[in-house]
């Protein structure tokens, strides 16, 4: 198998990008990009660091990010598993990408930029829910905003095929397989569900 080794080889396989794919990029939120991102309750945060890259889903029961100004977004870091993979990368490297999804839409809006992490009390207070605040907030300085071609989600039929998860293994089953039964299993799944219900925020 031969691999593509340079950009000239790559571009020869694809040709020139269309005008719209270049002109749709902005450096700050426009009113319509703002509307789109405000409707999103789910995004994927991608980061890069010394150990490699990380992609992490981030969700909320309202807008997943808060606009601080047209060039800055704030993303709360709600309780998780405390691995801190994305946060470690942000502290050490700072380059991030966000992909915003809205159920039913085959379009995705992407934001690329740089991020910093803060435990600022006033900012954390703005996200307070049910007496809880995020431990930290990711502040993203926007470098570019643009919409993603809808073809991938159309091909996948992600919003139209219904629930396809019934045959998937549980996390408890996966953990039990990896640890040869030392952790995981049905009890893990049950206890995790109970913990999640109590500590969603």
Secondary structure, 3 states (H helix, E strand, C coil): CCCCCCHHHHHHHHCCCCHHHHHCCECCCCHHHHHHHHCCCEEEEEEEECCEEEEEEEECCCCCCEEEECCEEEEEECCCCCCCHHHHHHHHCCEEEEEEECCCCCCEEEEEEEEEEECCHHHHHCCCECCECCCEEEEEEEEEEEEECCHHHHHHCCCCCCCCCCCCCCHHHHHHHHCCCCCCHHHHHHHHHHHHHHCCC
